[in-house]
């Protein structure tokens, strides 16, 4: 079975809540901050895509959707392979920090 990774409408709230919980805790909930930072590092490393639009000097930078399969289908925690990026701007993806 395939994995679908997105920052769109199916996932954006989780990342938002990590940061909000850290803020609501007065900066004491280090776990939420750590999870948020790790998620953003992964986003920049694996999902950020640049699209050059006609007539524009600077590329548009978006978090692409990513799909892949585990290397061992019997072990869903195995490394993901056959990764493909889909350069579409999903609903709510525009709010990614």
PyMOL commands that set and color helices and strands:
alter all, ss='L'
color gray80, all
select helices_A, chain A and resi 12-24+30-47+93-95
alter helices_A, ss='H'
color red, helices_A
select strands_A, chain A and resi 2-5+48-51+60-63+65-70+80-86
alter strands_A, ss='S'
color yellow, strands_A
deselect
rebuild
show_as cartoon
